[in-house]
Amino acid sequence: MSEVGDSALAGAGLFVEERQAKILEYVEEHRKATVAQLCLHFGVSSATIRNDLRDLENRRLIIRTHGGAMVKTKTGFELDSNQKQVQNLEAKRRIAQAAVRQIEDGDTVLLDTGTTTLELARLLADKRNLTVVTNDLEIARLLEGGDSLQVVLMGGILRKGFHCTVSYGNSQRQALEGLSVDKAFMGVNSFTLKRGASTPDIRHAETKKSMIAIATTVILLCDSSKFGRTSFVQFARSEEIDLLITDGLPEAEQRKLEENGIQVIVAE
């Protein structure tokens, strides 16, 4: 199919948020892009693209240039929750749909903070007699009205811009002592087999370690953009992860993970 044909399909029927997420992915992949290139690729007008680029710049996700945009990178920088919501949204939803199949009625589960775990929380309405432990304020707010759900909200310091609590000294570890969850669904910023799962924030890493310590099964929700990267602080060694759910992974990489004892599910 021609590039123009692909473009028409790419732009047709997308919500604004979905198109902007795909524009961001395109710019990150190519490092920079012109308005003309984006118009051709997505099959929309230059006015639409310019509005999208303005919105993405306002969220501090790209740098606008004369006639286009370029990728914005910063070592150790972490997007806040609002910024993450537009990234890889389709992949996160597929991962969430695969993850919810791991949850059974009557389970006690832990949902780490993050946009992928938030998508998972949206799918829990049909589950019965669940207990959900979380440090994510948005997840707790979403689930509080569920008739068959009990929510345990972890205390700690509010991490501004991320809608979650993080550890203050040993506060969260002590609060979780004595608790046990069947499955912990963990978000991640970066993952490699050698380095394991990592995150840019030290206090957030401590919180995640406390979560993993009380879980019978640790499930990592990791979209394909996170592979091969490392962040500042490791919170889980590869051998601590039981199951990894992703939207895409080369077969050779999947075999390596499975040879090292990590079950892999690639969401369709």
N, C-alpha and C positions, 0 to 999 in steps of 0.2 A: 504494500500500500504506500502511496506517496506521502511525503511529509505533510502536505496540505490535508490529505485525507485523515491522517493520524491526528492532525490538529483539530479538525472538526469534531472528531470523537472525543478528544481531550477536553474541549471546551464545552461540549454539549451536555446539558443536564446537570452540571455541577453546581452545588451551592457555593456562595461566596467564600465561606471558610475553607471548603474543600479545594477550590481553585487556588486560593492563596497558599494553602499548604503545598500544593503541587508546584506553584511558582517558586516557593522557598526551596523546595527540593531541587528544582531545576537550577536555580542560581547557585546553590551549594555544590551541586555536582560539576557545574561548568565554571565555577569561581566568579563569573560575571555574565551578564546578558543584556542585550539591547531591547528596547521596547519593540522594535520590529521583529526580532527573533521570538519574543514571547507572544506577540500577536499571531505570528505564523504557527507557532507550536500549539497554542491553546485555542486558536480559531475565534478570537474575540477582538473587539475594537481596541485601538490605541488608548482611547479614553478610559476604557475598563481596566486595561493594564496599568495605566498611570494611577488610577484610584487604588488599585491593589498594591502597587509599590508604595504609595503614600501611607496606606494602612500598615504595611509591613515595616516601613521605616519608623512610624509612630510607635510600634511595638519594639523597636530597637533590634529587629531581626536581620535587617539588611542595611546597606549604605546606598542611598540613591546617588546616581551620577547623572551627568548631562546625557540624556538619551537612553538611560537604562539603570542598572543596579549592579552592585558587586557584593560578594559574600562578606559577612562581618565575623571575624574570629578574634578570640582573646584567650590566651592560655589561662586555664583554671576558671574561666567564666562559666557560669551556669545560668541558663534562662530561667526566669521565674515561671510560676504556674500558668499565668495568662498567656505568656509567650509560647510555652510548650504546647498549649492546646491546639495550635494551628499546625504543628509539625507532625508529619506521618500519621495523620488522623485515621485514614483508612486502614493502615497497618495495625494501629493500636486497637481498632474495633475488631479486626479479625483475630488478633491475639486474645482479646477479652472473650470473644465467642468460643474460642478453643479452651480458655481457662475455666469458664463457667461449667464446662462438662466435667471438670475434676471435682466439683463441689456437690455433695450429696445432702439430702435433707437430714437435719440433725447434727451437721458438722459444726465444729468451732473453728473459725478461720480468722486469720490475721491479714488485713489489707494494708500494706505499706502505702505511704503517700505517693501520689503521682497521677499523671493524666491517663496512663494505661489502666491502673487499678481503679480509677474513677469510672472508666468505661466498663470495667468488670462489675463494679457496684451497681451500675444501671441495669444489669441483667439479673439481679438477685430477687426480683419481685416474686417470681414463681417458686422460690425455694421456701421450705418450711422448717421451722424450729432451728434457725441458724443463730449462732452467737458470732458476732463480728467484732474483733478487736482492731482498732485503728488509731493512728495519730493524725489522720487527715480530717480537717474540719469540714471540708466539702463533702467527703464521703459520709461522715457522721450525719450531716444535715440532710443529705439525700436519703439516708436509710432510716432516719428517726421515725418516719411515719409508717414504716412497715409493721403490719399486725403480727407477723410471725418472725420478727427479727429482734434480737437483743443486741444493742450496741454498747461496747465498752470503749470509751474514749480515753486514750493515754494522756496523762498530764505532762507538764514540762514547760519549756520556754517557747513562746510563739515565734516561729521563724517567719518574719515579715516578708510578704510577697510570695510565700509558698504555701499558705493556708494549712500549716501543720505545726505540731509541737516537736521539739527536739530535746535531747537529753541535757540536763543540768547536773553536772557531776555524775553521781551514780543514781540519780533520782528515778529514772525510768527503769533501769535494771532492777532496782530494789522494788519498784511498784509491780513489776512483772514476775518477781520471784514467787514461786508457788503456782503460777498459772501454766497451763499447757494448752496448745492449740493443735488441731489435726494437721492443718496446712497453712503455711505462710506464703502469701503471694507478694513477691518483692519486686519493686521497680529498680532500675539501674541506670546510671549515666554512661558507664563504659564496662566492657567485658572482654577479657582474653583468657585463654586456657591457662596460661602461665601466671597471670596477675589476678585472675578471678574477677569478682565484681567490685567496682569502685565508684566513688562519688567525690565531688569537689570539697564537701563541707565536713570538717572533723566531727562536730556534734551530731550531724545527721548520720555519719558512719557509726557512731556509738549507739545511736537509736536503733539502727538496722541490726547491729550485732546483738542487741538485747532481744529483738524480735526473733532472730534466727535461733537464739539459745532456747526458746520455749516451744519450738515447732518440731513436730514429728516428721513432717515432710516440708522441704523448702523448695518453692517453685519460683523460678526467675522469669519475669515477663520482660523480654528483651527484643525490641524491634531491630531490624538488620543494620540500621545506621549506627548502633552502639558497639558492634563487633570490631575487634582490632584496635580499640582505643583504650587508653588508661586515664583515669582521673587521679586526683591528689591522694585520696585515702581508700585503701582496701577495706571492705566490710565483710566479704565472704571469700574464702578460698574455694577453688573449683570443687574440691572434694566435699564441701559442705552443701553443694547444690544437688538436689535429687532430680529435678525436672526443669528443663528450659523450654519455654514456649516462645517461638519467634514467627515472623512473617516470611522469612526467607533465609536460606543458608546453603552454601555449596555442599555437595554431597561429601566431599573430602573432609570438610570441617565438621560436618555432622558425625562422620565416622570417628574422627578424633575425640569428639566429646563423648560419644557412646563408649569408646574404648577406655575412657577415663571414668566411666561409671555414671555419666550424666545422661538420663533419658531425654530425648529431643522430640518435640512436636512442632512441625511446621504447619502453621494455620493456613487453611485453604482460603 
